[in-house]
Amino acid sequence: MNISHSRFNVKEYVDACEQSAKRTRWVVIVLVVACVLVFTGFYNSLNNAWMLQRIRAAYNPYSTFVEKKLNPEMNPAFQVKIHEKIPQDEFREEFQKALVRSYIDNTYFIRAPFFGIAFDINDLGLIGGGSLIAVLVLLRFCLSSEIRNLTFSFREATQHEKLYPFYHALAMHQVFTVPSMRNQITGRLLRIAPKLVYLLPVVIFSVGVAYDYYTVLILRLFSFTDNWELLTIELIFLGLIAWLSWKCHRAQCDIDDIWETYWPRAFGLRSRVVLLDPFLMEFFKNDSDVNIALRQSIGLSP
């Protein structure tokens, strides 16, 4: 977007900052989707996942899990023998086969949306970790661009004495940032919640890595000798994801700090030119009081 430097057009600067914030939001959406897919893959592979418990109940001869689906008490015809089998038994066999087929297709193979490919669940740590790292890198670049645009725009608005309309016009476009506004009280939880999204990848991936190590080292379902390379790569990926997540979290905190820095000036509690100490801000209240005090200090009339 072309912005004129000789004048300050509030709409042009608001649109430019909004575009950078919109890029960040789209990458965050992709990050959340990736986290959900990784978490779903890890969860489905657990020994106590719901799908596996349904299979155990379906194959348990003492369980009435399958029979209750037909409600034989209300439909006694299902218990009438036809061709040496009653419909209830045929339903049990078909239900068991369908459950096993669904479990294998959706647990041992992960299908990536948009790409149309599937990969083995044991490769989720490698492929999922690499995907999270790629998305976090993109997110870090988007946040850095947003910080630069926001800082430059606020400085220009201050120099052209358009800070108040620019601040409030841009604040109304924010989603993950909750700026201070006149006559509005924002809860602490509402300010903290958006930042927790950036820590979601490290939490989810650490759970998956811990379960992989538990499966190999404690349960001994797989040989450590055959899988130590994969486990080592997962641990390295976890470190990178933790570092990138923290950098993104800090970048979002920096964006909040920028808003908090310019809010007192936009609200009239801070000088637009000279940065006063906090107690002086509260004492003088606005620029007019500061001008009067400075003129009196050098012997000029107010």
RAWO-V187089 format. One record per residue. SS is DSSP state (hx for helix, st for strand, lp for the rest). PHI is phi in whole degrees, -180 to 180 (none if undefined). D_LAST is the distance of its C-alpha to the last C-alpha in Angstrom with 1 decimal. Layout:
BEGIN
SS;PHI;D_LAST
SS;PHI;D_LAST
END
This chain:
BEGIN
lp;none;44.1
lp;-84;42.4
lp;-122;38.6
lp;-79;36.6
lp;-91;34.2
lp;-79;32.4
lp;-140;31.1
lp;-117;30.8
lp;-99;33.2
hx;-58;32.8
hx;-64;36.4
hx;-63;37.8
hx;-71;36.1
hx;-64;37.0
hx;-64;40.6
hx;-65;40.7
hx;-68;39.6
hx;-66;41.8
hx;-65;44.8
hx;-67;44.4
hx;-69;44.1
hx;-66;47.2
hx;-61;49.2
hx;-63;48.4
hx;-64;49.5
hx;-64;52.8
hx;-67;53.6
hx;-63;52.9
hx;-62;55.3
hx;-62;58.0
hx;-63;57.4
hx;-65;57.9
hx;-62;61.1
hx;-62;62.4
hx;-64;61.7
hx;-64;63.6
hx;-64;66.6
hx;-64;66.8
hx;-64;66.5
hx;-62;69.2
hx;-62;71.5
hx;-64;71.2
hx;-67;71.6
hx;-65;74.7
lp;-85;76.4
lp;-70;76.2
lp;-72;79.4
lp;-112;78.1
lp;-66;76.6
hx;-62;77.4
hx;-61;79.6
hx;-69;81.8
hx;-67;82.1
hx;-65;83.4
hx;-64;86.0
hx;-62;87.2
hx;-69;87.4
hx;-68;89.3
hx;-92;91.9
lp;-80;92.3
lp;-66;95.7
lp;-95;94.8
lp;-94;91.5
lp;-103;91.2
lp;-58;88.0
lp;-75;89.7
hx;-61;92.0
hx;-66;89.2
hx;-65;87.8
hx;-89;90.9
lp;54;91.0
lp;-64;94.8
lp;-64;95.1
lp;-90;94.0
lp;-131;95.8
hx;-64;99.2
hx;-65;100.5
hx;-68;98.5
hx;-102;101.0
lp;-84;104.1
st;-73;105.9
st;-133;106.1
lp;55;107.9
lp;66;108.1
st;-139;104.4
st;-90;102.3
hx;-55;99.0
hx;-63;97.0
hx;-69;98.3
hx;-63;97.8
hx;-64;94.2
hx;-60;93.7
hx;-64;95.0
hx;-67;92.8
hx;-66;89.8
hx;-63;90.4
hx;-63;90.8
hx;-66;87.6
hx;-64;85.6
hx;-64;86.8
hx;-63;86.2
hx;-66;82.7
hx;-64;82.0
hx;-66;83.2
hx;-67;81.4
hx;-102;78.0
hx;-107;78.1
lp;-84;79.8
st;-132;78.2
st;-104;74.5
st;-101;73.8
st;-85;70.6
lp;-67;69.1
lp;74;68.5
lp;-91;70.7
lp;71;73.9
st;-120;75.2
st;-132;76.4
st;-139;76.6
st;-69;78.1
hx;-61;76.3
hx;-71;76.9
hx;-93;74.8
hx;-64;71.8
hx;-62;70.2
hx;-75;70.5
hx;-73;69.6
hx;-65;67.1
hx;-64;65.4
hx;-63;65.2
hx;-66;63.8
hx;-63;61.1
hx;-64;60.1
hx;-62;59.9
hx;-67;57.7
hx;-65;55.4
hx;-63;55.0
hx;-61;54.1
hx;-64;51.6
hx;-64;50.0
hx;-65;49.5
hx;-64;48.1
hx;-66;45.6
hx;-63;44.5
hx;-64;44.0
hx;-64;42.0
hx;-64;39.7
hx;-63;39.2
hx;-64;38.5
hx;-67;36.1
hx;-63;34.1
hx;-63;34.0
hx;-66;33.1
hx;-65;30.2
hx;-65;28.8
hx;-64;29.2
hx;-63;27.6
hx;-68;24.5
hx;-67;24.2
lp;-94;24.7
lp;56;22.3
lp;-121;25.5
hx;-65;25.7
hx;-63;25.7
hx;-66;28.5
hx;-67;30.4
hx;-59;30.4
hx;-74;31.7
hx;-66;34.2
hx;-74;35.7
hx;-62;35.7
lp;-73;38.0
lp;-99;40.6
lp;-80;40.9
lp;-121;44.2
lp;-82;44.6
lp;-101;40.9
lp;-118;39.1
lp;-72;35.4
lp;-72;32.9
lp;-139;31.8
lp;-64;29.8
lp;60;31.9
lp;-136;34.7
lp;-108;36.4
lp;-108;38.6
lp;-70;41.4
hx;-66;42.1
hx;-63;45.6
hx;-65;44.4
hx;-79;42.2
hx;-83;45.1
hx;-54;48.0
hx;-62;47.3
hx;-72;47.2
hx;-68;50.7
hx;-61;52.2
hx;-72;51.8
hx;-94;53.9
hx;-62;56.6
hx;-60;58.7
hx;-69;59.1
hx;-67;60.1
hx;-67;62.7
hx;-70;64.1
hx;-66;64.4
hx;-64;66.5
hx;-65;68.8
hx;-65;69.2
hx;-62;69.9
hx;-69;72.5
hx;-64;74.2
hx;-66;74.5
hx;-64;75.8
hx;-65;78.4
hx;-84;79.6
hx;-87;79.4
hx;-98;80.0
lp;-75;82.0
lp;56;83.7
lp;-76;84.1
lp;-132;83.6
lp;-78;84.5
hx;-67;81.7
hx;-62;83.6
hx;-83;83.4
hx;-125;79.8
hx;-67;78.0
hx;-65;76.5
hx;-64;75.0
hx;-66;73.6
hx;-67;72.1
hx;-63;70.3
hx;-61;69.0
hx;-67;67.6
hx;-65;65.9
hx;-60;64.5
hx;-62;63.2
hx;-63;61.2
hx;-65;59.8
hx;-64;58.9
hx;-64;57.2
hx;-67;55.1
hx;-67;54.1
hx;-63;53.4
hx;-66;51.0
hx;-64;49.3
hx;-66;48.8
hx;-62;47.6
hx;-67;45.0
hx;-64;43.9
hx;-65;43.3
hx;-64;41.3
hx;-64;39.2
hx;-63;38.5
hx;-62;37.4
hx;-65;35.1
hx;-63;33.5
hx;-62;32.8
hx;-68;31.4
hx;-69;29.1
hx;-92;27.5
hx;-62;27.6
hx;-60;24.4
hx;-69;22.5
hx;-66;24.2
hx;-81;23.5
lp;94;19.8
lp;-98;20.1
lp;-140;19.7
lp;-64;17.6
lp;-80;19.4
lp;-116;19.0
lp;-97;18.7
lp;-85;21.3
lp;-84;20.0
lp;-68;22.4
hx;-55;23.7
hx;-70;22.4
hx;-73;18.8
hx;-60;19.4
hx;-69;20.4
hx;-75;17.6
hx;-86;14.6
lp;73;16.7
lp;-149;15.0
hx;-67;13.1
hx;-63;9.9
hx;-64;9.7
hx;-65;10.6
hx;-61;8.0
hx;-63;5.2
hx;-65;7.9
hx;-67;8.9
hx;-66;6.1
hx;-67;6.4
hx;-68;10.1
lp;-106;10.6
lp;86;9.2
lp;-95;6.4
lp;-76;3.8
lp;-61;0.0
END
